[in-house]
Amino acid sequence: MFFDTLSVTGEDPDHSVDERRWVIFGISSAGRLLIVSYVERRDTVRIISSREMNPGERHIYEEG
């Protein structure tokens, strides 16, 4: 997911109260289209949530 050269990453201001959160849309190493929410703390990435894209999100990702 984090090595997908076509992934799209953006800030998640709606859920960033105490820390800067990020959302990444991309393809996992297993070929699944995923959305992952995460934070970076020092040298560590903490994954908050991960799920498969729904059909509408897949459509947007595949067109982009």
N, C-alpha and C positions, 0 to 999 in steps of 0.2 A: 504494500500500500504506500509506504513512505518512499519507495524507490520507483514508483510508477511515474515515468517522465511526462505523462499526460494528465496527471492528477491536478486537481484545483484545490487550493487552500485559501481560506479566508478567516477573518476574525469572527467570533461569535459574541457580539456585544450584548445580545439579549440574555445570555447566561454567564456573563463575565462581571460578577459583582466584586469579589475580592482578589481575583487573579485573571490574567489574560488568557482566554480560552480560544482555541482554534478548531475549525472544522475542515476536514479534507475529504474530497470526493475522488475516488479512484478505484483501481482494480487491484485486488489482492494477489499474492503469489499463486493462489489456487484458482485465479480467474474469476473471482466473485466481485461484482460491483458493490462497493461498500461506502458508507458514510461513517467517519470516525471523528469523535470529539475528543480533544486532548489538551493538556497543558504541558508546558516545558518548565521544569524546576531544576535549576542549575544544569547539570549534565544528564538529566533524566527526563524522558517523555512519559507522562502518566496518561494512560487511555481512560477516559471517562465513560464513553459508550461507543459501541460499534454495532451497525446493523446493515442489512442489505438495502439497497435503494429500492424505492417503490417504482411502479411503472412510469409515473410522471417524472420522477427524478432521473430514471434511466434514459428517458427520451431527451431530456435536457442535456445530460452528460454526453450522450452519443452524438448529439448535434454539435456540441461545443468543440 
